[in-house]
Amino acid sequence: HYYITNNLRVSYWCQCTTVTMFKLTKTSAQMCTRNLRTTAGLFQRVPMSKFDPETDVRENFAMLQKNIDVVKSRLRRPLTLSEKIVYGHLDEPETAEIARGESYLRLRPDRVAMQDATAQMAMLQFVASGIPRVAVPSTIHCDHLIEAQLGGDKDLKRAKDINSEVYNFLSSAGAKYGAGFWKPGSGIIHQIILENYAYPGIMLIGTDSHTVNGGGLGGVFVGVGGADAVDVMAGIPWELKCPKVIGVHLTGEISAWTSPKDVILKVADILTVKGGTGAIVEYFGPGVNSLSCTGMGTICNMGAEIGATTSIFPYNERMARYLHATERGEIAKIADNYKNLLASDEGAEYDEVIEINLSELKP
């Protein structure tokens, strides 16, 4: 039997393999049972999603913490939330050149998502590589090839008939090489990601422009081309120009007549359609807490309209509630222990700051 000491080290307590050694008292037996349960809980995996039981999100957070510590020791300055998550996924944080808007970063995303139109060539290229299995958790989502013409049921049936060869290939390739497969009719890719795969601190690349929707759950989600997805699935670092960071400081509270969409429309009015190019838009400030998790996702989703690399919100209670509601409460508990990684440091500097008072925002 084992017990957990105050500093959480596992220590040997007693071994009662035979009755002749000694007899445990009732109290000792209860303590032993309780401590064994504690030990089991400590070493139980917390998967990245219910579809990836072999993964452990605690390892991802531990690596994120380690890499951020290395980068901070080098840069010797406070970091924004965007920088923490991006630099926390550097392939070689000890030596990587880090200069916003100038250097190119080699990154190790946590997972890949592909929609059915772009997944075809991506999976063909991966098959041609000869690699037996994807290096990171990956998923294929069949939603883009369904055309809206006659109504949901009829359109779905028509898509299955027309694209049966595509769906069969993607399904069989996913099964052989370890990529998850969401069949036609299972939902829209960016919503499936938010409900099942997104969590605070993750870096996910997807072959769909709406991948950025996941920033509403506190991670870095970037839309890419199929070739980038293949690189990551093959275990090759993904290259990204070190993004600038545009801060959007939210104050006040959103009123009953305004919606999250009005927030991003205001940002777009200020930055125009290309003002976010080469930058991550990072929202912060007390006004964030008046937005729902799905509302934050809507804002991040439309960030693509201003050319932003992606958008992101800091982890808060709204996100924790969403994780619990989507049966990922254990991830929320772990995120609570890493709150220092999931928000910008005090004194962090942005390349540009936009001020928006939500109380004054009009529909």
Secondary structure, DSSP 8 states (H G I E B T S, - for coil): -EEE-TT--EEE----SSTTT----HHHHHHHHHHHHHHHHHHS---SSTT-TT--HHHHHHHHHHHHHHHHHHH-S---HHHHHHHTTBS-TTT----TTTSEEEE--SEEEEEHHHHHHHHHHHHHHT-SS-SS-EEEE--TT---SS-HHHHHHHHHHHTHHHHHHHHHHHHHHTEEEE-TTS--HHHHIIIII--TT-EEEESSGGGGGGGGGTSEEEE--HHHHHHHHTT--EEEE--EEEEEEEES---TT--HHHHHHHHHHHH-TTTTBTEEEEEESGGGGGS-HHHHHHHHHGGGGGTBSEEE----HHHHHHHHHTT-HHHHHHHHHTGGGSS--TT---SEEEEEEGGG---
